[in-house]
Structure formats: C-alpha cells, structure tokens
Amino acid sequence: MRAHSFFCCRRIQVFQSDGTFVGKFGSIGSRSGMLEHPHYIAVSSNNRIIVSDSNNHRIQIFDVNGRSMSTFGSEGTAQFEIW
C-alpha cells in the first residue's frame, strides 16, 4: 500500500502497490483527523498511515479508511515538541 500527500488539497490519497486507487481522506483544519500541511507519510507493517502534519506541529496516525487513530506532538523546541 502507498499513500501520497497533495499539498494543494491537504488530503491523503491511498493506492495499492499496483497503483489501484483505494481512497482519500483529510480536510483543512486543526481538529483531529484534519490536516494543515501533510509533509511526510509512512505506512506501517500493520497498514497504519503515519502523517507528519507540519503546520499543526503533530504526527497523526490513521487507519486505511482514513479514521484518526492517534495524534501526538505540540509546537515548541523542548523534548518531544515539534517545531
């Protein structure tokens, strides 16, 4: 599975490894499940989609259906903070 970010739309699009479109999720905002600047994306071995949401200074973890599973991080320069 692959996930791609499209900055202009602030959403994530998910594809199978053969290029088949699976779905998309995300909208502009700062609430859980929303994205302001999705920058880096990774897919874990258990198909969780991990997104660095740069302008919201956090990491969000989604399932393959785009449901927010977990969010962590806050703005700052101290340990465990994201600037």
C-alpha positions as CSV (number, residue, x, y, z in Angstrom):
1,M,0.0,0.0,0.0
2,R,1.2,3.5,-0.8
3,A,-0.1,6.8,0.5
4,H,0.6,10.2,-1.1
5,S,0.0,13.7,0.0
6,F,-1.2,16.5,-2.2
7,F,-0.4,19.9,-0.5
8,C,-2.8,21.9,-2.6
9,C,-5.7,19.9,-1.3
10,R,-4.4,19.0,2.2
11,R,-5.5,15.4,1.8
12,I,-4.0,11.9,1.7
13,Q,-4.7,9.6,-1.3
14,V,-4.2,5.9,-0.8
15,F,-3.2,3.4,-3.5
16,Q,-2.5,-0.3,-3.7
17,S,1.1,-1.2,-4.7
18,D,-0.2,-1.9,-8.2
19,G,-1.5,1.7,-8.5
20,T,-5.1,1.0,-7.9
21,F,-6.8,3.9,-6.1
22,V,-8.2,2.9,-2.7
23,G,-9.5,6.2,-1.3
24,K,-8.7,9.6,0.0
25,F,-9.2,11.4,3.3
26,G,-8.3,14.6,5.1
27,S,-9.5,18.2,5.0
28,I,-8.1,21.6,6.0
29,G,-8.1,22.3,9.7
30,S,-6.5,21.6,13.1
31,R,-9.0,19.2,14.7
32,S,-8.3,15.5,15.0
33,G,-8.3,13.9,11.5
34,M,-7.8,17.3,9.8
35,L,-4.5,18.3,8.1
36,E,-2.9,21.7,7.6
37,H,0.3,20.7,5.8
38,P,0.8,16.9,5.4
39,H,4.5,16.6,4.7
40,Y,5.9,13.1,5.3
41,I,3.9,9.9,5.1
42,A,4.7,6.4,6.0
43,V,2.7,3.2,6.0
44,S,3.4,0.8,8.9
45,S,3.6,-3.0,8.6
46,N,0.1,-3.2,10.0
47,N,-1.2,-0.7,7.4
48,R,-1.4,2.4,9.7
49,I,-0.8,5.6,7.8
50,I,1.5,7.9,9.7
51,V,1.5,11.6,8.7
52,S,3.6,14.5,9.8
53,D,1.2,17.4,9.8
54,S,3.8,20.2,9.7
55,N,1.7,23.3,10.2
56,N,-0.2,21.7,13.1
57,H,3.1,20.6,14.7
58,R,2.0,17.0,15.2
59,I,2.0,13.4,14.0
60,Q,-1.3,11.8,13.2
61,I,-1.9,8.1,12.7
62,F,-4.8,6.9,10.5
63,D,-6.2,3.5,9.6
64,V,-6.6,2.6,5.9
65,N,-10.1,4.1,5.9
66,G,-8.8,7.5,7.0
67,R,-10.1,7.3,10.6
68,S,-7.8,9.1,13.0
69,M,-6.3,6.6,15.4
70,S,-3.9,8.7,17.4
71,T,-2.4,12.2,17.4
72,F,0.7,13.4,19.3
73,G,3.0,16.4,19.3
74,S,2.8,20.1,20.1
75,E,4.6,23.2,18.9
76,G,7.9,24.0,20.6
77,T,11.6,23.2,20.8
78,A,11.6,21.2,24.1
79,Q,12.0,17.5,24.1
80,F,9.0,15.8,22.3
81,E,7.8,19.0,20.8
82,I,7.7,19.7,17.1
83,W,8.7,23.0,15.5
